[in-house]
Structure formats: structure tokens, C-alpha cells
Amino acid sequence: MSAENALILIVDDNKINLKVLGTILMQEGYEVAIAENGKDAIHEANTNTPNLILMDITMPVLDGFEATRQLKADKNTANIPVIFVTALNEESDETEGFKVGAVDYITKPVNRAIVLARVKTHLELNNRKLLLEKQVEKRTEELKLKNKELEETRLEIIQRLGKAAEFKDNETGNHILRMSKVSRIIAEGFGLNSTECDLILNASPMHDIGKIGIPDRVLLKPGKLDAKEWEIMQTHVNLGAEILNENNGSLLKTAAEIALYHHEKWDGTGYPIGLKGEDIPLFARICAIADVFDALTSVRPYKDAWPVEKAVDLIKSEKGKHFQAELVDIFISKLPKLLEVTKLLGD
């Protein structure tokens, strides 16, 4: 930063010292402001922000150490470099000065060349620091934008893959949308935060992606599956986890978790592992209710849609067996809102 556009605040209770330092700086082309104690210096720094402060230590009202502490504690003045100009020359004084945030120390009586050299050096250093911070801030914003675009692309891919699994299964077109939104509503009722609720909303559409690996003769069979066919059908959860699990991102890892465990049951009678109770990941427990409810109330090639009342009665009857009791209670309490979703996104 050049002298032409730099403002230096000089703080000293001695008018002669103010005059000496002011003359040195003004002759070099700097603008100068003055304060006669630490309190006035803080006011001046907040009123007309200087580029650098030359601060005496021993002053009435508020000394230089405390004034600097307060300046550094205020985000509006924290970045202003402070150089102590003082007759104190004990090592402990210098240590305290650096501790409270000063960048340098000049002893009295001052030397013109030293004052100008230190002022120039710290103005340039601070200017580079501020420039670097702006560059970091700009780059951070650019990365946030790129990450947002990447996340939106990832979400679109997940939704399209989920849709692809539906088409192969002949399920209704809006099943994954309804199921994911119902899952989010239940998650909100359970007390999950907005980030977690968004995660289950965006990860749950992939719960049946593994069905793309199930042979059509099994997946599309209109009648009841025999034991061998049912064994094959159950592998869709493992296939789904395999498809989604080659990624360290939270979204796809959560999607893989839901895909693998959404057919587990609270009482341990589900598949593929037979997990029980809270050993089943929470997101999978939530999605299980949403998935079953939408499947029951939707038309399939092998069945008609159940009335809402009948589907709700079945979920109630599975409280503490297929489903966690607390989640069933939340499902019932949120039923009017859930029905709005199913109506809005009906096929």
C-alpha cells in the first residue's frame, strides 16, 4: 500500500511525540490521525478505520495494552496492525505487547528511518494478507458453487436410477417420490435435523435399485413367488448395496445403507441379515414404513390398491414387530400430512 492512500493513527498522551511522529509520516506522504489515549484510539479506529496504528503503552484513561486487546477483540478493527512506540524496553513489555496482538515494537526516542521502514513493511504485509484473504474467500465461494452443482447432478442421477429400477419392476411412476417425501416427514417427526431429513429424502429413492439385477421371470411374475424365486428376489437388497457402496460420499453411503436394510424388521425376522431393534440403521427403519405404506396403497400388476384405512390398520398391527413402535406412532400422528403427499403425487 502506498503512502498516498494510507491512513496512520498515532496514539500518545504526549503532544510532542504526536508532533514528531506526525511530521515524519506526513513528510513521507501518509495521512495522519491522532488520539491521546487508548479509549479515544478505539473510537477513532471505529470511526475512520486506519491502515495502521502507532500505539504508545503508558497512557491515562486506557493504556496501550488494553486498547490493543479491545481492538483485536472487535471484528471491525481486528485486522488493523498495531505497532507499539514506547520508552519501555524491558523484555517482559515486548512479550506482553506481542501477546495482546501487536506486530512490532519501536523504542523511543524514535529514529525516522526505522519508523518509516517498519510502517512500510507492515502496511505491505497487511495489504498482502487482506488480498490473500479475499482470494481465499472468492475461491471458497467458487468451490461452494461447484459442490452445489455436483450435488445437484448427483441427486439427479440418483433419482433417474431409482426411476429406472421402477420401470423394470412395473411399479408406479411416482412411488420413489412419494416414498422419499413420506420418509422425510417421519424423520422430521422423529426429531432429526434438517440436514438429516434432506439426506433421507435424497437417499431413499435408491432403495430398490438392486431390482435391476433380478431376472424378469422373477421380478415380473404376476403370481406368488415360490421359495427359490423368493430367495432370488431377496438378493435385490445386496445388489443395491453393491451398486451404491463404491463411494465415500454421505449421500450414496446412506442410499446403500437404506437399500441393504430396508427389509429388516424390528423383531429380527427380516432380511438379508435378520437385524433386530436399533441394530437396524434408523434411516432404513423409517424408509421401511414409508415403502410398505406406499406399496400397499398403490396398484401393482399382481394386486389392487388397498384402501388407506386397511393399510394403516396393517401398519398398526405390525407395531413392535415389523416396525419400531415409536415410528409407527409418528406415522399415525403425521397421517394427514402424508395423505396430502400421496394425493399430490398420485399416479
Backbone torsions as a table, in degrees:
resi	resn	phi	psi	omega
1	MET	NA	130.0	-177.9
2	SER	-79.3	161.7	-179.6
3	ALA	-64.1	-27.6	-174.4
4	GLU	-64.2	-29.0	-177.7
5	ASN	-122.6	24.8	178.6
6	ALA	-108.4	133.0	177.1
7	LEU	-108.0	125.9	-179.8
8	ILE	-111.4	127.1	175.2
9	LEU	-96.7	122.0	177.7
10	ILE	-104.0	127.9	-177.4
11	VAL	-121.6	115.8	-179.1
12	ASP	-163.5	140.3	178.9
13	ASP	-83.6	-4.3	-179.7
14	ASN	-101.8	117.3	-175.7
15	LYS	-63.9	-31.7	179.0
16	ILE	-65.9	-43.8	178.3
17	ASN	-61.9	-39.5	177.8
18	LEU	-61.2	-42.7	-178.2
19	LYS	-66.8	-42.2	-178.6
20	VAL	-63.3	-50.4	-178.9
21	LEU	-66.6	-40.5	179.3
22	GLY	-60.7	-42.1	-179.7
23	THR	-64.5	-44.9	179.5
24	ILE	-57.1	-45.9	-175.5
25	LEU	-73.0	-42.5	-178.6
26	MET	-66.9	-35.2	177.3
27	GLN	-64.4	-24.8	178.9
28	GLU	-87.5	-8.2	177.5
29	GLY	104.1	3.9	179.1
30	TYR	-80.1	150.8	168.1
31	GLU	-83.3	147.7	-174.7
32	VAL	-131.1	137.5	169.9
33	ALA	-124.7	154.8	-176.5
34	ILE	-131.1	154.7	173.0
35	ALA	-148.0	146.7	-173.2
36	GLU	-103.4	2.5	173.7
37	ASN	-161.4	170.9	-175.3
38	GLY	-63.9	-36.3	-179.7
39	LYS	-62.9	-45.9	178.6
40	ASP	-65.9	-32.7	179.2
41	ALA	-64.0	-41.7	178.5
42	ILE	-63.2	-43.5	178.5
43	HIS	-61.8	-45.0	-178.9
44	GLU	-64.5	-40.4	-179.2
45	ALA	-64.9	-33.5	178.9
46	ASN	-82.1	-23.0	-178.5
47	THR	-84.3	-45.2	-176.9
48	ASN	-140.0	84.9	-169.0
49	THR	-53.1	117.4	177.9
50	PRO	-81.7	163.7	176.2
51	ASN	-86.0	-18.6	179.6
52	LEU	-162.2	151.6	179.2
53	ILE	-123.8	130.4	170.2
54	LEU	-100.5	112.1	-167.7
55	MET	-116.9	123.9	170.5
56	ASP	-74.3	161.6	-179.4
57	ILE	-100.6	-53.9	-175.1
58	THR	-86.6	103.8	-178.6
59	MET	-144.0	155.5	175.7
60	PRO	-74.4	169.9	177.6
61	VAL	69.5	-62.0	179.6
62	LEU	-150.6	119.9	-176.1
63	ASP	-76.8	173.8	-174.8
64	GLY	-67.1	-35.6	178.8
65	PHE	-61.1	-51.0	-176.7
66	GLU	-68.6	-38.7	178.1
67	ALA	-60.3	-41.3	179.7
68	THR	-67.3	-40.4	176.3
69	ARG	-55.9	-45.8	-177.9
70	GLN	-68.7	-37.6	177.7
71	LEU	-63.8	-41.8	-178.4
72	LYS	-73.9	-21.7	179.3
73	ALA	-82.6	-13.6	-178.5
74	ASP	-99.1	122.4	-177.3
75	LYS	-61.0	-24.3	-179.6
76	ASN	-74.2	-23.6	-176.6
77	THR	-123.8	0.3	-173.4
78	ALA	-62.1	-29.0	-175.4
79	ASN	-89.6	0.7	178.9
80	ILE	-78.5	120.0	178.5
81	PRO	-67.8	138.4	179.8
82	VAL	-118.4	125.8	173.7
83	ILE	-111.5	124.5	177.0
84	PHE	-80.0	132.3	175.4
85	VAL	-119.8	108.1	-169.4
86	THR	-152.6	157.6	174.9
87	ALA	-83.3	-13.6	178.0
88	LEU	-67.8	130.2	-177.0
89	ASN	-132.9	16.0	175.6
90	GLU	-73.1	147.1	179.7
91	GLU	-59.8	-35.2	-179.6
92	SER	-65.4	-32.7	178.1
93	ASP	-66.9	-42.7	178.3
94	GLU	-64.7	-41.6	179.8
95	THR	-60.4	-44.5	178.9
96	GLU	-64.3	-38.8	179.8
97	GLY	-61.0	-46.1	178.2
98	PHE	-68.1	-32.6	-179.6
99	LYS	-64.1	-38.6	-178.4
100	VAL	-82.7	-6.9	173.1
101	GLY	122.1	4.8	178.4
102	ALA	-69.2	152.6	179.6
103	VAL	-101.1	-15.3	-177.5
104	ASP	-163.6	174.0	-174.9
105	TYR	-140.0	127.4	173.8
106	ILE	-123.2	130.6	-178.8
107	THR	-94.4	148.4	175.5
108	LYS	-89.4	150.0	-3.1
109	PRO	-69.6	145.1	-172.6
110	VAL	-78.3	151.7	174.8
111	ASN	-108.3	128.0	-174.9
112	ARG	-54.0	-48.6	-176.5
113	ALA	-63.1	-40.3	-179.9
114	ILE	-66.2	-44.9	179.5
115	VAL	-57.4	-50.1	-176.6
116	LEU	-66.1	-37.6	179.7
117	ALA	-66.2	-44.7	-179.3
118	ARG	-66.6	-42.8	179.9
119	VAL	-61.1	-48.7	-179.5
120	LYS	-60.6	-44.9	-178.4
121	THR	-59.9	-47.2	-175.3
122	HIS	-77.0	-27.3	172.2
123	LEU	-64.8	-44.2	180.0
124	GLU	-66.7	-42.7	179.2
125	LEU	-61.7	-44.0	-178.6
126	ASN	-68.6	-37.1	178.5
127	ASN	-62.9	-42.3	178.2
128	ARG	-66.2	-37.9	178.1
129	LYS	-61.8	-47.3	-179.7
130	LEU	-64.3	-38.5	178.3
131	LEU	-63.9	-43.1	178.9
132	LEU	-63.6	-40.9	178.7
133	GLU	-62.0	-39.1	178.1
134	LYS	-66.6	-39.1	178.3
135	GLN	-65.4	-40.5	177.7
136	VAL	-64.4	-42.8	179.2
137	GLU	-61.8	-43.4	179.1
138	LYS	-63.7	-44.7	-179.8
139	ARG	-65.1	-37.0	178.3
140	THR	-62.3	-43.8	178.3
141	GLU	-63.6	-39.4	178.3
142	GLU	-63.9	-41.4	179.1
143	LEU	-66.3	-38.3	177.0
144	LYS	-61.0	-41.7	179.4
145	LEU	-64.8	-44.2	178.7
146	LYS	-63.0	-41.8	179.1
147	ASN	-64.2	-37.7	178.3
148	LYS	-65.1	-42.7	178.4
149	GLU	-63.9	-40.4	179.0
150	LEU	-64.5	-42.0	179.7
151	GLU	-64.7	-40.7	178.4
152	GLU	-64.1	-39.4	177.6
153	THR	-65.3	-42.7	179.7
154	ARG	-62.2	-42.3	179.0
155	LEU	-62.9	-41.2	179.7
156	GLU	-64.1	-39.9	177.9
157	ILE	-63.3	-43.9	179.2
158	ILE	-60.1	-45.7	-179.0
159	GLN	-64.5	-38.7	-179.6
160	ARG	-70.8	-38.5	176.4
161	LEU	-65.8	-40.0	175.9
162	GLY	-60.8	-40.0	177.6
163	LYS	-64.7	-38.9	178.9
164	ALA	-61.4	-40.9	178.1
165	ALA	-64.2	-37.2	178.0
166	GLU	-63.6	-44.8	-178.6
167	PHE	-59.9	-40.7	-180.0
168	LYS	-67.3	-31.3	-176.5
169	ASP	-88.6	-5.0	-175.9
170	ASN	61.3	25.4	176.6
171	GLU	-79.7	168.2	-178.2
172	THR	-68.1	146.6	-172.3
173	GLY	-60.4	-31.7	-175.9
174	ASN	-101.3	11.7	-178.1
175	HIS	-56.2	-47.8	-175.9
176	ILE	-67.9	-31.3	178.1
177	LEU	-68.5	-46.6	179.8
178	ARG	-64.4	-46.2	-177.4
179	MET	-60.8	-42.3	-178.4
180	SER	-69.0	-38.6	179.3
181	LYS	-70.6	-38.6	175.8
182	VAL	-64.3	-39.9	177.6
183	SER	-59.8	-41.9	-179.5
184	ARG	-64.4	-41.1	-179.4
185	ILE	-63.3	-42.8	177.8
186	ILE	-64.3	-41.0	179.2
187	ALA	-61.4	-40.8	177.0
188	GLU	-61.4	-44.1	179.3
189	GLY	-63.3	-28.0	179.1
190	PHE	-78.0	-13.0	177.4
191	GLY	97.8	13.9	177.3
192	LEU	-70.3	151.6	-179.0
193	ASN	-76.8	172.7	-173.7
194	SER	-62.7	-36.1	179.1
195	THR	-64.8	-43.7	179.4
196	GLU	-67.2	-38.5	178.9
197	CYS	-66.2	-40.0	176.3
198	ASP	-65.3	-35.7	-179.3
199	LEU	-64.8	-44.6	179.8
200	ILE	-69.4	-33.8	176.3
201	LEU	-61.0	-42.8	-173.8
202	ASN	-87.4	-22.1	-178.9
203	ALA	-91.2	-30.9	-173.6
204	SER	-65.6	-26.0	179.1
205	PRO	-59.3	-15.6	-178.4
206	MET	-94.9	11.4	-171.3
207	HIS	-60.7	-30.7	-177.9
208	ASP	-112.6	22.3	-178.3
209	ILE	-59.5	-27.3	-179.6
210	GLY	-64.4	-15.3	-179.8
211	LYS	-66.8	-16.8	177.4
212	ILE	-68.6	-13.3	178.1
213	GLY	-98.7	1.6	179.9
214	ILE	-90.2	132.1	179.9
215	PRO	-57.8	143.4	-178.5
216	ASP	-59.2	-33.8	-178.0
217	ARG	-63.0	-24.7	176.5
218	VAL	-94.2	-48.8	-174.2
219	LEU	-64.8	-37.1	-173.7
220	LEU	-102.6	8.6	179.3
221	LYS	-62.9	124.2	-176.1
222	PRO	-73.1	-24.0	-177.4
223	GLY	-98.2	-169.7	-178.8
224	LYS	-71.5	140.6	179.2
225	LEU	-78.4	141.8	173.5
226	ASP	-81.4	179.1	-173.8
227	ALA	-60.0	-42.6	-179.2
228	LYS	-67.3	-42.6	179.5
229	GLU	-65.2	-39.1	179.0
230	TRP	-65.7	-35.3	176.0
231	GLU	-62.8	-40.8	177.3
232	ILE	-66.5	-44.3	-178.8
233	MET	-58.8	-38.7	-178.0
234	GLN	-65.2	-20.1	-179.0
235	THR	-71.7	-7.6	-178.1
236	HIS	-63.9	-26.4	179.7
237	VAL	-70.7	-39.8	177.3
238	ASN	-68.1	-40.6	178.2
239	LEU	-62.2	-42.3	178.9
240	GLY	-61.3	-43.2	179.1
241	ALA	-64.2	-38.5	179.3
242	GLU	-65.5	-39.5	179.7
243	ILE	-64.1	-39.0	-170.9
244	LEU	-96.1	-15.1	-166.6
245	ASN	-87.2	0.6	179.5
246	GLU	-89.4	45.0	-176.6
247	ASN	-152.7	139.4	-179.1
248	ASN	-91.0	-6.0	-179.1
249	GLY	-69.7	146.8	-176.3
250	SER	-62.8	-33.1	-176.4
251	LEU	-65.8	-54.0	-177.6
252	LEU	-71.4	-31.0	176.3
253	LYS	-66.1	-39.4	177.0
254	THR	-67.8	-41.0	177.5
255	ALA	-60.6	-41.1	178.5
256	ALA	-64.4	-39.9	179.0
257	GLU	-62.8	-45.0	179.0
258	ILE	-64.4	-45.0	-179.5
259	ALA	-58.1	-40.7	-175.8
260	LEU	-75.2	-36.0	-168.0
261	TYR	-112.9	3.7	-173.4
262	HIS	-73.8	-6.0	174.1
263	HIS	-105.5	7.9	171.0
264	GLU	-72.9	155.2	-178.3
265	LYS	-122.7	147.8	-176.1
266	TRP	-54.9	-34.2	-177.5
267	ASP	-88.5	3.6	175.5
268	GLY	89.4	8.5	-176.8
269	THR	-97.8	8.3	-178.3
270	GLY	-88.0	-168.6	179.5
271	TYR	-136.9	161.2	14.9
272	PRO	-91.9	-13.0	-172.1
273	ILE	-107.6	-27.0	-174.5
274	GLY	84.4	34.9	176.3
275	LEU	-64.4	155.7	-175.6
276	LYS	-131.8	142.1	173.2
277	GLY	58.4	-136.8	-175.6
278	GLU	-75.2	-0.7	170.7
279	ASP	-68.7	-22.2	175.1
280	ILE	-77.9	126.5	179.3
281	PRO	-53.5	140.3	-175.0
282	LEU	-56.2	-44.7	-178.1
283	PHE	-61.2	-36.6	178.5
284	ALA	-68.6	-37.4	177.6
285	ARG	-62.8	-40.9	179.8
286	ILE	-67.5	-47.3	-177.6
287	CYS	-64.1	-29.6	179.9
288	ALA	-58.9	-44.5	179.6
289	ILE	-65.8	-46.6	-178.8
290	ALA	-61.4	-41.0	-178.4
291	ASP	-67.0	-47.2	-179.1
292	VAL	-64.2	-44.0	-179.1
293	PHE	-60.1	-46.1	-178.5
294	ASP	-70.2	-36.1	178.1
295	ALA	-64.0	-41.4	-179.7
296	LEU	-65.8	-38.7	-174.3
297	THR	-92.1	8.6	179.0
298	SER	-114.5	152.0	176.2
299	VAL	-74.4	136.5	173.6
300	ARG	-127.4	161.1	179.3
301	PRO	-57.4	-25.7	-176.1
302	TYR	-103.9	2.1	-179.1
303	LYS	-160.8	159.5	171.5
304	ASP	-86.3	164.0	175.9
305	ALA	-69.6	136.5	175.9
306	TRP	-78.2	149.1	169.9
307	PRO	-62.7	149.5	-179.1
308	VAL	-55.2	-43.0	-176.8
309	GLU	-60.0	-41.2	-179.9
310	LYS	-67.4	-40.4	179.6
311	ALA	-65.3	-41.5	179.1
312	VAL	-65.1	-39.9	178.3
313	ASP	-61.7	-38.3	179.0
314	LEU	-65.8	-43.6	179.7
315	ILE	-63.3	-38.9	176.3
316	LYS	-61.6	-41.2	-177.9
317	SER	-67.5	-20.9	-179.8
318	GLU	-96.4	9.7	178.3
319	LYS	-62.8	124.3	-178.5
320	GLY	80.9	-4.2	178.1
321	LYS	-113.0	-79.8	175.4
322	HIS	-72.4	-40.9	-171.2
323	PHE	-117.9	150.7	174.3
324	GLN	-63.3	132.3	-175.2
325	ALA	-57.7	-44.9	-178.7
326	GLU	-60.5	-38.5	180.0
327	LEU	-70.3	-34.1	176.0
328	VAL	-64.3	-42.5	178.4
329	ASP	-61.3	-41.4	178.0
330	ILE	-65.4	-42.6	177.4
331	PHE	-55.8	-47.0	179.9
332	ILE	-63.8	-42.9	-177.9
333	SER	-66.9	-28.0	-178.6
334	LYS	-97.4	7.7	-172.9
335	LEU	-56.1	-44.0	178.6
336	PRO	-57.5	-40.7	179.3
337	LYS	-69.2	-38.1	178.7
338	LEU	-64.3	-39.3	-179.7
339	LEU	-68.1	-30.0	174.6
340	GLU	-63.0	-40.1	178.0
341	VAL	-63.6	-48.1	-177.1
342	THR	-65.1	-33.2	177.5
343	LYS	-70.7	-44.2	-178.6
344	LEU	-64.5	-37.3	-176.0
345	LEU	-107.0	23.9	179.2
346	GLY	-64.1	153.3	-178.6
347	ASP	-85.5	NA	NA
